Amino acid sequence: MKPDNLFDIRISDFFETVKRGTAGKIRPLRLVEAALFQRRQTKRRATAADRGLTVPPILITSLTRRCNLDCEGCYSRAPRPPLLEGTTQGRPDDAELSDDRFMELFEEAVDLGVGVVLLAGGEPLLRRSLVERASRLKGILLPLFTNGTLIDEELLQTAALGSIVPVLSIEGEESHTDGRRGLGVHAGALRWMEEMRRRRVIFGASVTLTSENAGTVLDPAFLAGLAVAGASVLFVIEYVPVTRGTEGLVVEAGQRASVNAPERFADLPFPVVVLPGDEEDYGGCLAAGRGFVHLSSEGRMEACPFAPFSDSSSAVESLASALASPMLAAIREHHGELTETSGGCALWNKGGWIASLGACSGAEPSARDQRTERI
């Protein structure tokens, strides 16, 4: 079985688990509609592949790099590598895409076969009008990754009626969350979880897994607590040291093995998505469109939010054109050689090879690039 087909099967399994875990929480018709939509999108991706275009099942979108918090080691605020030479630059100010342009790209994504659009940031709720407009897209699910501090009554009503699935960021125990995100953030997130559980609004949780909180996050008591809180999905995101000086937060080898153990999350009533995940299970890296791709707030089509290399921009060209970039194709061609490394993201640790795909004008190789082995 091809790894790409395996990933499609895993997505189907994911939605089946969500359906079981959300029984009684939302209208049954909505569950049926979501399942049928995913099947249609799988066929659309297959049609695109027949035309030579790789369309990912998942489009990760950073609506903004701005945030009302200042979390330690935030990848969204880390410096971006320069665009590869010859790239269409888009607008000279490199500003955020307008709401209208984002909506055009989201609608094109649906037409091409994307099944899920993850709304991230920064803090995506700083672009509330765009979130509201995106929620009216038909069929597609929109997990909204938020620190929870800007949730309000209006958003709860939107989540109850539309495709938005709030995913609240916590870091394990209160000391972990508040230590990284700010005083009171953890308690606030739990209050909103309780309110959404009471209203039968589907929501999830997201944890950035570090060497410091892995013991707590992987503890059955913590995971059971999320089930009691009413979470319908958990995202476990392995910390990638995009900010120098934070390498100590990288999970240790034993912790990573524990996360990827088949039985680790088997008894939970909700699915767990581990990112970057066990690349070996899928025959290599899922970035660059094999499983997902990242659209930055400025319109750059990037291989992965943790490895934001790019040679194409959707600020001025279609999503299909950006997905057809030579860089993304080259990464997919070598996906089997991009397997788990120290720091979680195999692609991030191959920055020197990415730079070799084209001369990055004005770029000086970082210490990481200088010591990185080429594929």
N, C-alpha and C positions, 0 to 999 in steps of 0.2 A: 504493500500500500504506500503510495506517495505521501511524504510528510504533509504536503499541502492539503491532500484529501483528509488526512488524519486531523488536521486543524479544523477543517469544516465539520468533521464529525464531533470533535470536542465542543465546538460552538453549539451544535444541535443538542448535545448532552447538557451543556450549560443551561440552555433555555428550558429543557425538560426539568432540570433540578429546580430552577427558579419557579416554574409552574407549580411543582409539588409544594415548594416552601411558601408560596404566596396564596395557596388555596384558601378562599374565604376572605382574603384581604382586599381584592379588587374584583371588578366585573369579569366573569368568566369569558365574555366575548372579547375583552381586551387581550386575554391570554391567547385565545384562538387567533386573533388578528396578528399578534406578534409572531406566532409560530409560522403562520402562512406567509407573512412578509419575509421571514428569514429564508424560507424555501425559495421564494421568487428571486431573492437577491443571490442565492447560490447559483441559480440558473443564469442570471444576468452576468455574473462573474465568469461563468463558463463560456458564455457567448463572447465576452470581451477577450478571454484568453484565446479563443479561436481566431480572433482578429489580431492576435499578437500583443495585446495589452494586458498587463498584470494589474488587477484591481484588488486591493486588500479587503478582507472582510471587515476590518476595523480601521476607522480614520480617527486618530487622536488629534485633537485640535486645541491649541492654546489660544483662547480668545484674547488674552492680554498677558503681558509680562508684569503688569502692575499688581500690587497686592497691598492690603491694609495691615499685613503682618510682616515680620522680618525673620523668617525661620532660618536656623543654622543649616548651611549647606544646600540652600534651595537651588535646584538646577535651572529654574526659570530665570533667575537673576545672574547666572553665570555668563561670562563673555561668550559670544557666539564665534565659531571659526569663520573666517571669511568665506564668501561664496567662491566656488571653484572658478578658475579663469574661463571666460567666455560665457558666463551665465548672464541671462537677461536680468538686470538689476532691479527692475521695477521702478518705483519712485525714488528720487534721490534722498528724500528725508527718511526713507525706510520706516514710515509710520504704520500704525495698525491699520488693517483693512477696515473698510467701512462696514456697517451692518448689511447694506445692500450687497456688497461684494461677497461677504461671508455667506449670505443666503443663496446667492447664485452658485457658489461652490458646493454648498450642502445639497442643493437640488440636483446639481450635476452628479454628485457622489451617489445619490439615490438612484439616478438613472443608470449609472455605470454598474451598480451592484453592491455598493458598500452596505453592510448590514447594521453596523453600530457606529455612531459618532460619539466619541468621548469628549466632553466639554471640560477643558482644564484651563490652567493659567500658569502663573499668577492666580488671582482670585477671579474666576469667571463672573461672579455676581457683581463685579464692578462694571460689567456691560449688561445690565439688566434688560435693556430693551432688546438686545440681540438674543438673549436667552429666551425671552418671551416669544419672539418671532420664531425661533428654532423649534420651540415646543409645539408649534402648530403644523410641523411637517408630518405627513401621514405615514404611519407604519413604523418608522425607524425609532429605535430606542436611543435615548440621549442621557447616559450617565453623566451627572454634573459633579465634578470633584471640587469640593468647597471646604474651607476651614470652619464653616458654620456660623461665623460671626455676623454675616449679612443676611441670613435667612429671616424671613418675616411671613406674615399672614398671606401676602400676595403670592409668594413662592409656593407655600403649601397648597394653595388653591390650584396653582398651575400644575404642580406635581400630581395632584389628585385627579386632574382631568386630562392631562396631556401625556407626552412621552418622556418627560423629565424624570430621572431617577436620582435624587440627591445622594451623593456619596460623601460622608463626613469624615474628615481626616482626624484621626487620633493616633497616639503613639504608644499605646499600651496603658500603663498606669497614669494617674493624674500627674505625677512628678515628671514622667517622660514627656507627656504632651505639653504641659506648661513650661517645662524647661527648654523645649525646642521652639515652641510657638508663642508662648506668652501666658501670663497669669490669667486664669479663669477660662481659657479656651476649652479645656477638657470638660469642665462642668457644663459649659454652655452647649457643647456638642451632645452630651448625654441628655440634657433637657429637651433638645429638639428631637432626638431619637425617641424619647418617651412620647412626645406630642405626635410624632408621625405614626408611631405604633398605635396610639389611641385612635387616630383618625383613619387607620388602615391605608396609609400612604406608603408605597414601596420605597425603601431606602437601603443604602448599603454603608459600609465603613471601609476606610482605607488606612493602612498602616505602612509607614516607611520603616522597613526592618533594618535595624542597625545592630552592631555588636553589643550595644548597651541595653537594648530592649528585647532582644530575641528570646531570652529566657521567659519573659512575661508573655509576649505575643504567642509563643508556641505552647504555653501552659494550657491544658484542657479547661481549667477554670476560667481563664480569660475568654477563650473561644465560646464556652458555654454561656458566659455572660452576654456575649453579643447576640446569641440565639434568643436568650430571654428578653433582651432589649428590643428584639423584633427585626434585626437586620436580615435582608434577603440575599445579600452577597457581600463577600469580603475580598478586597484587593490587598495583597501583600506585595509591597514594592521594595525590592532590595536596594539599599542605599548605594548610589554610584558617586564616587568622590570627584564631582565636577569642580568643586572648590578646593583649592590647595589648602593643606593643613587639616583636612577632615578625613584623612585616610584611616584614622583610628576608628571611625564609625563603620567601616566596611565589615560585613558579617564574616565570621571565621569559617574555616572549611567544615568543621563539625556542625555548626549551626546551619550552613547551607545544605548539607546532606540531610539534616533533620527536616528542613522545609520541603525538600523534594522527595522525601520518603512517601511511597504510595499510601501508606496507612495514616499519614499525619492528619488529614482532614476528612477521612472517609466517613466518620460517624456524624458529621455535622449536618443539620437540616438545610444548609444553604451552600451554594458553590463557593469555592475559593479560587481566585485568579492570582497566580504568582507571576510577577514580572521582575526581571526579564524572563524568569522561568527556567525550566530545564531544557536547554537548547538541544541536547542530545536526543531527547524524546521526539523531537520534530525534525531530526536530521540536520540541525544547525539553526542559525539565527533566523528569527521570524520578522526582522526589521526590513525596511526598504520595499515593503509591499507584499512579501510572502504571507505575512499574517496581519501586519499593521504598518502604518506610515504616519508621519507627524506633519501637520500643517501648522506653521508658526503664526503668531499674531500678525506678522508682517507679510505673510503669504508665501514664505519659503517652504518648499517641499523638502522635508528633512527625513533622513532614514529612520530616525528614532528620537524621541524627546530627550533621551539620555546621551545620544551621540548625534548632535544637531549639525551634521554635515549636509551640504546642499549644493546642487548645481542647477536648480530650477526654481522659478517663482510663479505662483499663481496670482500674483498681484496684477499681472498683465497678460497671462496666458491661461488657457483652459486647464482644468484639473487633469484631464486626460493627457494633455501635452506634458504637464509637469510629472505625471506618473511614468511617462515614457523616457525619463532622463537617463543618459548613459551611466551616471553614477549609481543610481538605484539598480539598474540592470547588472552592473559589475558586482555589486554587493550580493545580489541574489545568486549570481553565477558561482560565487564562492561561499554560499551560506553554510555548506557543510564543514568549512574550515573555521567557522566562527562559533566556537563552543565556549562553555562556561569558563571564566577566568576570574582572577582576583578583582574584586570591585564590581561583580555582578554583570556588567554589560560588556560582552565580548567585543562588540563593535567599537565602543569607546576606547578600549585598550588597543585598537588597531588604527589609531588616528594617523600614524605615519603612513600607513598604506592608503588611507583615504586621501591624504594630501597628495600622494603620488599619482592619483587619477587625473590631476590637473594642477598646474602651478597656482597656488593661492596667492594672488597679488597682495603684496604688503604684509604677508604673514611671516612671522618668525616662529620656527618650530619650538614648541614648548618642551620642557624637560621630559614630559611623558612621551611626546612624539619621538624625541631623540633616542629613547631607550626601547621604543616599541619595535618588535620584530615585524617585518612585512610578511604578508601571507605567502 
